[in-house]
Amino acid sequence: MRAWLHRGTILLTLACVLIASAGCDVILPPKVEPITLRFAYREGVVSPDYLLDQYEQRNPGITIERVKLPRFDNNALATRLRAGEIDVFQDSRDALSQARQGQIIPLQDILPQDWDELRDDYYPGTWEALNVEGQQWGIPAGLDVYTFYANATAMDALGVDPPPEDWRLVDLVMFADQLNYPDRSTSPIDQPLFGFCTDPDGFDPLVFIYMHGGAIVDDINNPTQVTVGDPLVIEAVQWYADLINRYEVVPDIMQVRRFYSRGFEEAAVVGACGVWMSWFSNRGGLDTPYPWVSDWIMLPPPQDALSAAMGEVDGYYISQSCEEQAAALDLIRYLSGYWEAAGQKLPPRLSIVADEEYAEQLGYDVAGAVAQFPQQIIIVPENLDSRLEQVGGALISTINRIVEEDLDAEWELLDLQEQLGFALQQ
């Protein structure tokens, strides 16, 4: 028996040698090198740790090293990128400045073809917002929409119902008028209540211009002609000025500052605004140092000539120092399938926004407003041409003068059009 075992061992050894010499190595599993991806994100903006843990569990050969960046310090991101300490990151469009520094790579040549079909699921305009001069630098990670809020505490005190779901500008005027008690002695909430808190010196007038079908230039992404003298722009600006000077549902900023030194922003926080505009991400004061004191409801933009809203978008970017670009894209693809990855902002994919689980997380009242958000989102280019900045600055200055001096919008805007008519052709 022992001799038989000895002969069997020799035969087995010879067989292994022969098989190896014939290419036995092809049956051995390929050696998989471990991959480490350094993923950076802003603390307080997103909390992706759970998703990253889940990704690691599904991909045991990949380790995700978290790089947490201070929320308001852009120098930290730039420093880390220059040091080659980040592979892929999630950030606002401020990160596009890193393209000029050669710190992030364009993506269109490395995106797998299956991304082409997936792009149809994104809100229109979100990909274009991360495209500069024909180069796609980022993939949308989160969408913010500038929308309307109403003071539910004041509504309850006054017995005021929300406006109809298909509300229009005339409904906005009537709704704001019902919530307008600027005299503290007559206010039902023991402080002044301003019907509509809106600042002509800010973003708000542009919202109404674009909702009305107007535009300050012919194409905001590729402007060639100034259009501030368009009749639709004139009508929108005149209506906005009338909110203050005719309907008197908007207080003068100096009147607000008599009570609140920080103006409309503070008035909204302490519950002194009936209606106001803010970002979706700021609901309840999420994006301010202080939560909103009053209960609130979110309202979709009122309907006008055009179903449009102003927005902003965050992106995923891949650094120049990333050696595992395919793995980085796979991680981005994974994160893009979850609403949690967008943080406080709206997931940029329509199918995820429509998901029942996301509606439950938001709260059905907020989800109902979100469902009525326009799909046409106007996103001002991050890298503004200096001449486009000139147009925007001159328009805001003119609107302020129209409001403050109660001037005729048509006369002032036609004059501005004449002054700026060739600004983009120089």
C-alpha positions in Angstrom: 0.0 0.0 0.0 2.8 2.4 0.9 4.5 1.7 -2.5 1.2 2.5 -4.3 0.9 5.8 -2.5 4.5 6.6 -3.4 3.9 5.9 -7.1 0.7 7.9 -7.0 2.5 10.9 -5.5 5.1 10.8 -8.3 2.4 10.5 -11.0 0.5 13.5 -9.5 3.7 15.6 -9.4 4.6 14.7 -13.0 1.0 15.6 -14.1 1.2 19.0 -12.5 4.6 19.7 -14.1 3.2 18.7 -17.5 0.1 20.8 -17.1 2.1 23.8 -16.0 4.4 23.5 -19.0 1.3 23.4 -21.3 -0.1 26.6 -19.9 -1.6 25.6 -16.7 -1.3 29.3 -15.5 -4.5 30.3 -17.4 -6.7 28.6 -14.8 -5.2 30.6 -12.0 -7.4 33.6 -11.0 -5.9 36.9 -12.1 -4.3 39.0 -9.5 -6.5 42.0 -8.7 -4.6 45.0 -7.5 -6.4 46.8 -4.7 -7.7 50.3 -5.6 -7.9 53.3 -3.3 -10.0 56.3 -4.4 -9.7 59.5 -2.4 -13.2 61.1 -2.4 -13.6 64.6 -1.2 -16.8 66.4 -0.2 -17.9 69.4 1.9 -18.9 68.8 5.5 -22.4 70.0 6.2 -23.4 69.9 2.6 -23.5 66.2 1.9 -23.1 63.1 4.2 -22.1 60.3 1.9 -20.4 57.9 4.4 -23.2 55.4 4.4 -23.3 55.2 0.6 -19.5 55.0 0.4 -19.5 52.1 3.0 -22.1 50.3 0.9 -20.0 50.8 -2.3 -17.0 49.3 -0.6 -19.0 46.3 0.5 -20.1 45.7 -3.1 -16.6 46.2 -4.4 -14.2 44.5 -2.0 -11.2 45.4 -4.1 -11.9 49.2 -3.7 -11.2 51.3 -0.7 -12.7 54.8 -0.5 -10.6 57.2 1.5 -12.8 60.1 2.7 -11.4 63.6 2.4 -13.6 66.0 4.3 -13.3 69.7 3.2 -14.4 72.8 5.2 -17.7 74.0 3.9 -16.7 77.6 3.1 -13.0 77.3 2.4 -12.1 77.0 -1.3 -8.4 77.2 -0.6 -8.5 73.8 1.1 -9.8 72.1 -2.1 -7.2 73.9 -4.3 -4.4 73.0 -1.9 -5.4 69.3 -1.8 -5.7 69.1 -5.6 -2.3 70.7 -6.1 -0.8 68.2 -3.7 -2.4 65.3 -5.6 -4.4 64.2 -2.5 -7.8 63.9 -4.2 -9.0 61.6 -7.0 -12.7 62.5 -7.3 -14.8 65.1 -5.5 -18.2 66.6 -5.2 -18.5 70.4 -5.1 -20.3 73.5 -6.4 -19.5 75.0 -9.7 -16.8 77.0 -8.1 -14.7 73.9 -8.8 -14.8 74.8 -12.5 -12.1 77.4 -11.7 -9.8 74.4 -11.1 -10.1 73.5 -14.8 -8.2 76.7 -15.7 -5.5 75.6 -13.3 -5.3 72.2 -14.9 -6.4 70.4 -11.7 -9.4 68.6 -13.1 -9.9 66.6 -16.3 -12.5 66.9 -19.1 -14.8 63.9 -19.1 -16.5 63.7 -22.5 -13.7 61.4 -24.0 -13.7 59.0 -21.1 -17.4 58.7 -20.3 -18.7 55.2 -21.2 -21.5 55.1 -23.9 -24.1 54.0 -21.4 -24.0 57.5 -19.9 -25.6 58.9 -23.1 -28.9 57.2 -22.4 -28.7 58.1 -18.7 -28.4 61.8 -19.5 -32.0 61.9 -20.6 -33.0 61.3 -17.0 -31.4 64.5 -15.8 -33.1 67.9 -15.5 -32.5 69.8 -18.7 -29.7 72.3 -18.4 -27.8 70.5 -15.5 -25.2 68.9 -17.7 -24.8 72.1 -19.8 -24.1 74.0 -16.6 -20.9 72.0 -16.1 -19.8 72.3 -19.7 -17.4 75.2 -20.5 -16.4 76.0 -24.1 -17.4 72.6 -25.3 -15.7 70.6 -22.6 -17.7 68.6 -20.0 -15.9 69.1 -16.7 -18.4 67.6 -14.3 -21.4 65.3 -13.9 -24.4 66.8 -12.1 -24.5 65.8 -8.4 -27.2 68.1 -6.9 -29.7 70.6 -8.2 -30.9 73.7 -6.3 -34.0 75.6 -7.4 -34.9 79.1 -6.3 -38.5 78.9 -5.2 -41.2 80.4 -3.0 -42.1 80.0 0.7 -45.0 81.1 2.8 -45.4 81.7 6.5 -47.7 79.0 7.7 -47.8 80.4 11.2 -49.1 83.7 9.9 -51.5 81.9 7.6 -53.0 80.0 10.5 -53.3 83.2 12.6 -55.1 85.0 9.8 -57.1 82.1 8.5 -55.5 82.4 5.0 -55.6 79.4 2.7 -52.6 78.5 0.5 -52.9 79.7 -3.1 -54.2 77.2 -5.7 -51.7 74.6 -7.1 -51.8 76.3 -10.5 -51.4 79.8 -9.0 -50.4 82.7 -11.2 -48.9 86.1 -10.7 -52.3 87.7 -9.8 -52.7 85.0 -7.1 -49.2 86.0 -5.7 -50.4 89.6 -5.4 -53.6 88.7 -3.6 -51.9 86.1 -1.4 -49.2 88.5 -0.3 -51.8 91.2 0.3 -53.6 88.9 2.8 -50.4 88.5 4.7 -49.4 92.2 4.7 -49.4 93.8 8.1 -46.3 96.1 8.1 -47.6 98.1 11.1 -46.7 96.1 14.2 -49.7 97.4 16.1 -52.1 95.7 13.7 -50.1 92.5 13.0 -51.6 89.3 14.3 -48.2 87.8 15.1 -46.9 90.5 17.5 -44.3 91.8 15.1 -44.5 93.4 11.6 -45.6 91.0 8.8 -44.4 92.0 5.4 -46.6 90.6 2.6 -43.8 89.7 0.1 -40.1 90.0 1.1 -38.2 90.6 -2.2 -35.1 92.7 -2.9 -34.8 94.5 -6.2 -31.0 94.5 -5.7 -30.9 90.7 -5.7 -31.8 87.7 -7.8 -35.5 88.0 -7.6 -36.3 90.4 -10.6 -34.4 88.0 -13.0 -36.7 85.2 -11.8 -39.8 87.1 -12.9 -38.2 88.2 -16.2 -37.5 84.6 -17.2 -40.9 83.3 -15.9 -42.6 85.9 -18.1 -40.7 84.6 -21.1 -38.2 87.4 -21.3 -34.4 87.1 -21.2 -31.5 89.6 -20.7 -29.6 88.1 -23.6 -30.5 85.8 -26.5 -28.7 82.7 -25.2 -27.5 82.7 -21.6 -24.9 80.0 -22.4 -23.7 81.6 -25.7 -24.9 85.2 -25.7 -24.6 87.3 -28.8 -27.2 89.9 -28.3 -28.6 92.0 -25.4 -32.4 91.8 -25.1 -33.2 94.0 -22.0 -35.5 96.1 -24.3 -37.7 93.2 -25.2 -41.4 93.8 -24.4 -41.6 90.8 -22.2 -38.7 92.0 -20.1 -40.3 95.5 -19.9 -43.6 94.0 -18.8 -42.0 91.8 -16.1 -39.9 94.6 -14.7 -42.9 97.0 -14.6 -45.0 94.3 -12.8 -42.2 93.8 -10.3 -41.9 97.5 -9.6 -45.7 97.7 -9.2 -45.6 95.2 -6.4 -43.8 97.8 -4.4 -45.2 101.1 -5.8 -48.7 100.2 -6.7 -49.9 97.1 -4.8 -47.7 98.0 -1.8 -47.2 94.4 -0.7 -43.4 94.7 -0.7 -41.8 96.9 2.0 -39.0 99.3 1.4 -35.7 97.8 2.5 -35.1 100.7 4.9 -38.5 100.0 6.5 -37.4 96.4 7.1 -34.1 97.4 8.5 -35.8 99.5 11.1 -36.7 96.2 12.8 -34.1 93.8 11.3 -30.6 95.0 10.7 -29.9 92.2 8.2 -32.9 93.1 6.1 -35.1 90.5 4.3 -32.9 87.6 5.2 -33.4 88.1 8.9 -37.0 89.0 8.5 -37.6 85.6 6.9 -35.8 83.8 9.6 -37.8 85.4 12.4 -41.1 84.9 10.7 -41.8 88.5 9.6 -42.3 87.6 5.9 -45.6 86.4 4.5 -44.1 85.2 1.3 -40.4 85.1 0.3 -38.0 83.5 -2.1 -35.1 81.3 -1.2 -33.3 78.1 -2.4 -34.8 74.7 -2.1 -31.7 73.6 -0.1 -32.5 76.3 2.5 -35.9 75.0 3.5 -36.5 75.6 7.1 -33.2 77.5 7.4 -31.1 74.4 6.6 -28.5 76.6 4.9 -28.4 79.5 7.5 -26.9 79.7 11.0 -30.5 79.9 12.4 -33.6 77.8 11.7 -36.7 79.6 10.6 -38.8 80.5 13.6 -42.2 80.1 11.9 -43.8 77.1 10.3 -43.6 77.3 6.5 -44.8 75.8 3.3 -43.0 75.5 0.0 -44.7 76.7 -3.1 -43.7 76.1 -6.7 -43.1 79.2 -8.8 -46.4 80.8 -9.9 -47.3 80.1 -13.5 -46.7 82.7 -16.1 -45.9 82.8 -19.8 -43.1 80.3 -19.4 -42.7 77.4 -17.0 -39.2 78.1 -15.8 -37.2 78.5 -12.6 -33.7 79.7 -11.8 -31.3 77.1 -10.5 -27.8 76.1 -9.5 -26.0 72.8 -9.8 -23.2 70.9 -8.0 -21.0 68.4 -9.8 -18.8 65.4 -9.5 -15.2 66.1 -10.8 -12.2 63.9 -11.4 -8.8 65.3 -10.5 -5.8 65.4 -12.9 -3.8 63.2 -10.4 -6.4 60.4 -10.5 -4.8 57.2 -11.8 -8.0 55.1 -11.7 -10.4 57.1 -13.9 -12.6 54.2 -14.8 -13.1 53.4 -11.1 -13.8 57.0 -10.3 -16.5 57.1 -13.0 -18.0 53.9 -11.6 -18.2 55.5 -8.2 -19.9 58.6 -9.6 -22.3 56.4 -11.5 -23.2 54.5 -8.2 -23.7 57.7 -6.2 -25.8 59.3 -8.9 -28.4 56.6 -8.3 -29.3 57.7 -4.8 -31.1 60.8 -3.5 -29.0 60.7 -0.3 -25.9 61.7 -2.4 -27.4 65.1 -3.2 -27.5 66.2 0.4 -29.8 69.1 1.0 -30.2 69.7 -2.7 -32.5 68.1 -5.2 -31.3 65.0 -6.9 -30.6 66.0 -10.5 -32.3 62.9 -12.0 -36.0 63.1 -12.6 -36.6 59.4 -11.8 -35.1 59.7 -8.4 -37.1 62.9 -7.6 -40.3 61.0 -8.5 -39.4 58.1 -6.2 -41.9 57.4 -3.4 -39.1 56.9 -0.9 -37.7 60.3 -1.6 -41.1 61.9 -1.3 -41.5 60.3 2.1 -38.1 61.6 3.2 -38.9 65.2 2.1 -42.3 65.2 3.5 -45.3 65.0 1.2 -46.1 68.7 1.3 -42.6 69.6 0.1 -42.6 66.7 -2.4 -45.9 68.0 -3.8 -44.3 71.4 -4.5 -41.2 69.7 -6.0 -43.4 67.7 -8.3 -44.7 71.0 -9.7 -41.2 72.5 -10.2 -40.6 73.4 -13.9 -38.3 71.1 -15.7 -36.8 74.0 -17.5 -34.1 75.3 -15.2 -32.3 78.5 -16.0 -28.7 78.3 -14.7 -26.5 81.3 -15.1 -23.1 80.3 -16.4 -20.4 80.1 -13.8 -17.7 81.6 -15.9 -19.4 84.8 -16.9 -18.1 86.8 -19.8 -17.1 90.2 -18.5 -19.5 91.8 -21.0 -22.4 89.6 -19.7 -21.5 90.7 -16.2 -21.8 94.3 -17.5 -25.3 93.6 -18.8 -26.5 92.0 -15.6 -25.0 94.7 -13.4 -26.5 97.5 -15.5 -29.9 95.8 -15.5 -30.0 95.4 -11.7 -29.0 99.0 -11.3 -31.7 100.2 -13.7 -34.4 98.1 -11.9 -33.4 99.6 -8.6 -33.7 103.1 -10.0 -37.1 102.2 -11.6 -38.4 101.0 -8.2 -36.9 103.7 -6.0 -37.9 106.6 -8.3 -41.1 105.1 -9.5 -40.0 105.4 -13.2 -41.6 104.0 -16.3 -39.9 100.7 -17.0 -40.3 100.9 -20.8 -38.5 104.2 -21.1 -35.6 103.1 -18.8 -35.1 99.7 -20.3 -35.2 100.9 -23.9 -32.6 103.5 -23.0 -30.5 100.7 -21.4 -30.9 98.6 -24.5 -29.5 101.4 -26.6 -26.6 101.8 -24.2 -25.8 98.0 -24.1 -27.0 97.0 -27.6 -23.5 96.3 -28.9 -21.9 95.2 -25.6 -21.6 91.6 -26.7 -20.3 92.4 -30.1 -17.2 94.2 -29.0 
